[in-house]
């Protein structure tokens, strides 16, 4: 089985890397030690010291496996620190999956974002708003977004400007739900704004979907997990469905995972977003039955995280020097990867717990991780 149920280490910080390049080197070493095959997809953007950047993919099990457990980290670059830690912990305990099965770990889907300590990629694109399907239009924004744009995307370096008070006043005027939906849904008209979905499919997502089509085309069932940080109670896991994607009924899936599921179709999610990964996986793997969930490990309150995103965006786009040690970048790192050992222990534990449950589901083996 791919992962042992034994605790990987009493020191959770052992799996958290200081930067993208250390995380990548450790992931590659762990893949080699586990006997996994490894692919590296190079993107054209470069790191802060002009280093090459890659999406690394490790696969344990048969190349033409019919049943696949697929795990991605780092869709939102700086959130990759926790996802990478979970994948390293999983790899340390990795064993070969059963015949006909494979475990695929996709390490840092947005390497530019992790290397530069930002959520978006080299074109300021939120990759989890970038997976539009054929026939979708790369245009538009929620009705409130143009009104909110001056507040969340001021074209100046970060400085104190009573942002949280102004955000609270916005909520008093429009309520909580409408501004939150307008900000986070995804927009395609403000290239320097938060949650910009782009004007075409970005290179990283294109290379990834191409790899899936070329390497998992014989899969007949894929269980996919996309790990994020930020939303939800501090140190707790929220598992979110994507409407119209899963072959398993929500009640059945929740029972199999041993975890309550947040269903946007029932109005339970924080917001609904355009251009997310789940439906793109269905299009890339048309022959496979798919179950897909997004896992969020909560950090801090939404206003705090949004303020950190806002300040980093202002720093990266409007400061004379977007140094990765800039206070705005370090604040975003802390907002999405808290330094406390307790939070990191919980993040790794929640990530491994969901992987174990998903492995039993994907590989149809009881106690698959015992």
C-alpha positions in Angstrom: 0.0 0.0 0.0 1.2 3.5 -0.6 1.2 4.9 2.9 1.7 3.5 6.4 -0.7 4.3 9.2 2.1 4.7 11.6 2.9 8.3 12.6 5.6 9.5 10.2 7.5 11.5 12.8 7.0 13.1 16.2 8.4 16.4 14.7 6.0 17.7 12.1 8.4 20.6 11.2 10.7 17.9 9.7 8.5 17.8 6.6 8.2 21.5 6.1 10.9 23.0 3.8 12.3 26.5 4.0 11.7 27.3 0.4 10.6 25.9 -3.0 14.1 24.7 -4.0 14.7 22.7 -0.8 11.2 21.2 -1.1 11.8 20.1 -4.7 15.1 18.5 -3.9 13.6 16.6 -0.9 10.6 15.5 -3.0 12.9 14.2 -5.7 15.1 12.4 -3.2 12.1 10.9 -1.5 10.6 9.7 -4.8 13.9 8.0 -5.7 14.1 6.3 -2.3 10.6 5.0 -2.6 11.2 3.6 -6.0 8.9 6.0 -7.8 9.2 7.2 -11.3 9.7 10.9 -11.6 8.8 13.5 -14.3 9.7 17.2 -14.2 7.6 19.6 -16.3 9.6 22.8 -16.8 7.8 26.1 -17.0 9.3 29.2 -18.7 9.3 31.4 -15.6 12.3 31.6 -13.4 12.9 31.8 -9.6 14.2 34.8 -7.7 17.8 34.1 -8.7 16.9 33.0 -12.2 16.6 29.3 -11.2 14.6 26.9 -13.4 11.2 26.0 -12.1 9.5 22.6 -12.5 6.3 20.8 -11.6 7.5 17.4 -10.3 5.3 14.3 -10.5 6.1 11.0 -8.7 4.3 7.8 -9.6 4.3 4.6 -7.6 2.7 1.6 -9.2 1.9 0.4 -12.7 2.3 2.8 -15.6 -1.0 1.6 -17.1 -2.8 1.3 -13.8 -6.6 1.2 -14.0 -7.1 2.7 -10.5 -5.2 5.8 -9.6 -5.0 8.0 -6.5 -3.9 11.5 -7.6 -2.7 14.1 -5.1 -1.8 17.7 -6.0 -0.1 20.4 -4.0 0.8 24.0 -4.6 -2.0 25.1 -7.0 -1.8 28.4 -5.1 2.0 28.6 -4.9 2.7 29.8 -1.3 0.1 27.3 0.0 2.5 24.5 -1.2 4.5 24.4 2.0 1.9 22.3 3.7 1.0 20.3 0.6 4.7 19.5 0.1 5.1 18.4 3.7 2.1 16.0 3.4 3.6 14.5 0.2 7.0 14.1 1.8 5.4 12.4 4.8 3.4 10.1 2.5 6.5 9.3 0.4 8.6 8.4 3.5 6.0 5.7 4.3 5.3 4.7 0.7 5.0 1.1 -0.4 4.0 -0.3 -3.8 0.3 -0.1 -4.5 -1.7 -3.3 -5.3 -1.6 -4.7 -8.8 -3.4 -2.5 -11.3 -3.1 0.6 -9.0 -0.9 3.7 -8.8 -0.3 6.6 -6.5 0.6 9.9 -8.3 1.9 12.9 -6.3 2.0 16.2 -8.1 4.4 18.5 -6.3 3.8 22.2 -6.6 1.5 22.9 -9.5 2.5 26.6 -9.3 6.3 26.6 -8.7 6.6 30.3 -9.4 4.2 31.1 -6.7 6.0 29.0 -4.1 9.4 30.3 -5.1 8.3 33.9 -5.0 6.0 33.5 -2.0 2.8 34.4 -3.8 -0.5 32.8 -4.4 -0.7 33.6 -8.1 1.7 32.6 -10.9 4.1 34.6 -13.1 1.2 36.3 -14.9 -0.7 37.1 -11.7 -3.1 34.3 -12.6 -4.9 32.4 -9.9 -4.5 28.9 -11.4 -7.6 27.6 -9.6 -9.6 30.0 -11.7 -7.7 29.2 -14.9 -9.1 25.8 -15.9 -11.9 27.1 -18.1 -13.4 24.5 -20.4 -14.0 24.5 -24.1 -16.7 27.0 -24.9 -16.1 29.1 -21.7 -15.2 32.7 -22.3 -12.1 34.3 -20.8 -13.9 37.4 -19.8 -16.2 38.9 -17.2 -16.2 39.6 -13.5 -18.8 39.4 -10.8 -21.1 42.5 -10.7 -19.6 43.8 -7.5 -16.0 43.2 -8.4 -15.5 46.6 -10.3 -16.8 48.4 -7.2 -14.6 46.4 -4.9 -11.5 46.6 -7.1 -10.2 50.0 -5.7 -10.3 48.5 -2.2 -8.7 45.2 -2.8 -6.3 46.1 -5.6 -4.9 49.6 -5.0 -2.0 50.3 -7.6 0.5 51.2 -5.0 3.0 49.6 -2.6 1.6 48.2 0.6 0.9 50.6 3.5 -1.5 51.0 6.3 -4.9 52.3 5.0 -7.5 51.0 7.4 -8.3 48.1 5.1 -10.1 45.9 7.6 -12.3 48.8 8.7 -13.2 49.5 5.1 -13.8 45.8 4.5 -16.2 45.8 7.5 -18.0 48.8 6.1 -18.4 47.0 2.8 -19.9 44.1 4.6 -22.4 46.4 6.4 -23.5 47.7 3.1 -23.7 44.5 1.0 -23.7 41.8 3.6 -21.0 39.1 4.1 -21.9 36.7 1.3 -22.1 38.9 -1.7 -18.7 40.6 -1.4 -17.0 37.4 -0.5 -18.5 35.7 -3.6 -17.6 38.7 -5.8 -14.0 38.7 -4.6 -13.2 35.0 -4.8 -15.4 33.7 -7.6 -12.8 34.5 -10.2 -12.6 37.5 -12.6 -11.1 37.9 -16.1 -11.0 41.7 -16.5 -8.5 43.0 -14.0 -5.1 41.5 -14.8 -3.4 43.0 -11.7 -6.3 42.1 -9.4 -6.7 39.3 -6.9 -8.4 36.1 -8.2 -7.6 36.9 -11.8 -8.3 33.8 -14.0 -6.2 34.8 -17.0 -7.0 35.2 -20.7 -5.9 31.7 -21.8 -4.8 28.5 -20.2 -1.4 29.1 -18.5 1.7 27.0 -19.3 1.8 25.1 -16.0 -1.9 23.9 -16.2 -1.5 23.1 -19.9 1.6 21.0 -19.3 -0.1 19.2 -16.4 -3.3 18.4 -18.3 -1.2 17.2 -21.2 0.8 14.9 -18.9 -2.4 13.5 -17.4 -3.7 12.7 -20.9 -0.5 11.0 -21.9 0.2 9.1 -18.7 -3.2 8.2 -17.2 -5.2 7.6 -20.3 -5.8 3.9 -19.3 -7.1 4.8 -15.9 -10.7 3.7 -15.3 -11.1 5.2 -11.9 -9.3 8.2 -10.5 -9.6 9.6 -7.0 -8.1 13.1 -6.9 -7.3 15.3 -4.0 -6.1 19.0 -4.3 -4.7 20.3 -1.1 -4.9 24.0 -0.1 -4.5 26.1 3.0 -6.3 29.2 4.3 -10.0 28.6 4.5 -11.7 27.2 7.5 -11.1 26.9 11.3 -7.4 27.1 12.4 -5.7 23.8 12.1 -8.8 21.9 10.9 -9.6 20.2 7.6 -12.5 21.1 5.4 -13.2 18.7 2.5 -15.1 20.4 -0.4 -16.9 18.8 -3.3 -16.9 20.3 -6.8 -20.5 20.2 -8.3 -21.0 18.1 -11.3 -17.7 16.2 -11.1 -17.9 13.2 -8.7 -19.3 9.8 -9.8 -20.0 8.8 -6.1 -23.0 10.3 -4.3 -21.9 12.7 -1.6 -23.3 10.6 1.3 -21.5 7.5 0.0 -18.2 9.5 -0.5 -18.4 11.1 2.9 -18.9 7.6 4.5 -15.9 6.2 2.6 -13.7 9.1 3.6 -14.9 9.1 7.2 -15.2 12.9 6.8 -18.1 15.3 6.4 -18.1 17.0 3.0 -18.9 20.6 2.2 -21.1 20.7 -0.8 -21.3 23.9 -2.8 -24.4 22.6 -4.5 -26.2 22.8 -1.2 -24.9 26.3 -0.4 -22.5 25.0 2.2 -19.2 26.3 0.7 -17.4 29.6 1.4 -18.1 30.6 -2.2 -18.4 29.1 -5.7 -15.6 29.6 -8.1 -15.1 29.5 -11.9 -12.3 27.7 -13.7 -11.4 25.2 -11.0 -9.5 21.9 -11.4 -12.2 19.2 -11.0 -14.1 19.6 -14.3 -10.7 20.0 -16.2 -9.7 16.6 -14.8 -12.8 15.1 -16.2 -12.0 16.6 -19.6 -8.4 15.4 -19.5 -9.3 11.9 -18.5 -12.6 11.2 -20.3 -12.3 7.4 -20.0 -12.0 7.5 -16.2 -14.7 7.6 -13.6 -13.6 10.4 -11.3 -14.0 11.4 -7.6 -12.5 14.7 -6.8 -12.2 16.7 -3.5 -10.5 19.8 -2.5 -9.0 19.8 1.0 -8.5 23.1 2.9 -6.4 23.3 6.1 -7.6 26.4 7.9 -5.2 29.1 9.1 -6.6 32.5 10.1 -9.7 34.6 9.6 -10.7 35.4 6.1 -10.1 39.2 6.6 -6.5 38.5 7.8 -5.8 36.2 4.9 -7.3 38.6 2.4 -5.3 41.5 3.8 -2.1 39.4 3.4 -3.0 38.5 -0.2 -3.7 42.2 -0.9 -0.4 43.4 0.6 1.7 40.8 -1.2 0.0 41.6 -4.5 0.7 45.3 -4.0 4.3 44.5 -3.1 4.9 42.2 -6.0 3.3 44.4 -8.7 3.9 47.9 -7.4 7.1 48.0 -5.2 10.4 48.9 -6.7 11.8 45.6 -5.4 9.7 42.5 -5.0 12.3 40.8 -2.7 11.1 37.6 -1.3 12.1 38.7 2.2 9.8 41.7 1.9 7.6 41.9 5.0 4.4 41.6 2.9 5.7 38.3 1.4 6.7 36.9 4.8 3.3 37.9 6.2 1.5 36.0 3.4 3.7 33.0 4.1 2.7 33.0 7.7 -0.9 33.6 6.9 -1.0 30.4 4.7 1.6 28.4 6.5 1.6 29.2 10.2 4.9 28.5 11.9 3.4 26.8 15.0 4.3 23.2 15.5 0.7 22.5 16.6 -0.7 23.8 13.3 2.0 21.9 11.2 1.4 18.7 13.1 -2.3 19.0 12.4 -1.8 19.9 8.7 0.3 16.8 8.1 -2.0 14.6 10.1 -5.1 15.8 8.2 -3.4 15.5 4.9 -2.3 11.9 5.6 -5.7 10.9 7.1 -7.5 11.9 3.9 -4.9 10.2 1.7 -5.3 7.0 3.7 -9.0 7.0 3.4 -8.8 7.9 -0.3 -6.3 5.0 -0.9 -8.8 2.5 0.5 -11.5 4.0 -1.8 -9.2 4.2 -4.9 -7.7 0.8 -4.5 -10.7 -1.1 -3.1 -8.7 -2.6 -0.3 -9.9 -2.6 3.3 -7.3 -1.3 5.8 -5.2 -0.3 2.8 -2.9 1.7 4.9 -2.5 -0.5 7.9 
